[in-house]
């Protein structure tokens, strides 16, 4: 040991720790063992804040139950409040993916809180005889209850951010639906002409499907508020005083202002990953639907001369190193790719949830990593889609209307009057000769009057059809 380091020990031996570090020996071992992603827990500030809330609630409950000295509890609570305020974030140095079912993360938190608390009490870092990471900070706890509770709280907070991004995108599509409400265009099924609609209706459908995801994601988000604090190792509450699980959960709800409840079966709650699977499934669903919207935007903007060209996406960058003037739909493309990642991460989460054995699932770190990154990436992608694409979309009004009037699909509106067989023969002739439906029906076959035609093919009847028969 020298002036810049201190010696700490665990039951495996001694380690030299930098004196500037608030973490300790077990965190250092994790640094040496787990160099996997290069992404540390410090990159997830909500996770650190959540862990600090959990440790604070535990200290308050232990204090009230008389198993933790009030002065030591006060020091722990002070340290937790420092972390909640965003301080000491650089001390959370362990990789998000690691072995040990999250023990290294829990000990990183315990050691940092202990050393902040020691300084608060007037001692030096590492003088654990006065405030110990395990005996005091981890009192009445295990990694197996603090780690999942912290993950779920952090996810609940991150889902709030994701819901806001979704709501902003939904509102952007709603504004466009109003802007495009009078733009008549062809609807398509199986990439073939179907029947007319408005571009506004198409964009309103985008908004509706996003709004539906917001509703369902809010529902599954509530599953993240059922915690297993007090379960300790496997759910039997070993080493926790009577009444601790209920009191700790009560304090957790009080200090976070989130309606946390205690799981009715702590053994089940300690080993089950169902809440993660449920939330991940909704993230996947949301990613799939947004990716499908991006597919539609790319199709609608295809061309500009040899594609649909019904809308124009904001030009963001030159699209080719060889073809001058080419502009690609790069924003929908990058959102598609982000969605593919989230879909893959959902498979990872599913496999990790299934891989649990008996009373614990040791694969929880990769679940946390996958869920955190999925939400982060999708928030970035959704905001990029809204700001750099959707808000700047314009309609090619004349192209849209011209496609309607020369489409064979509009013959469908004549089915109730002329019957399917006659309408099919009209469509076949139009396709073979290049004639318009109007030319064949009115000028050549004289099947209905021009007045009847104008009524059937009025703008209002195209977008809100009224059944009319012969």
Buried (B, 14 or more C-beta within 10 A) or exposed (E): EEEEBBEBEBEEEEBBBEBEBBBBBBBBBBBEBBEBBEBBBBBBBBBBBBBBBBBBBBBBBBBBBEBBEEEBBBBBBBBBBBBBEEEBBEBBBBBBBBBBBBBBBBBBBBBBBBBBBBBBBEBEBBBBEBBBBBBBBBBBBBBBBBBBBBBBBBBBBBBEEBBBBBBBBBBBBBBBBEBBBEBBBBBBEEEEBBBBBBBBBBBBBBBEBBBBBBEEBEEBBEBBBBBBBBBBBBBEBEBBBEEBBEBBBBBBBEBBEBEBEBBEEBBBBBBBBEBBBBBBBBBBBBBBBBBBBBEBBBBBBBEEEEEBBBBBBBEBEEBEEEEEEEBBBBBBEBBBEBBEBBBEBBEBBBEBBEEBEEBBBBBBBBBBBBBBBBBBBBBBBBBBBBBBBBBBBEBBBEBBBBBBBBBBBBBBBBBBBBEEEBBEBBBEBBEEEEBBBBBBBBEEBEBBEEEBBEBBBEEEBBBEBEEEEE
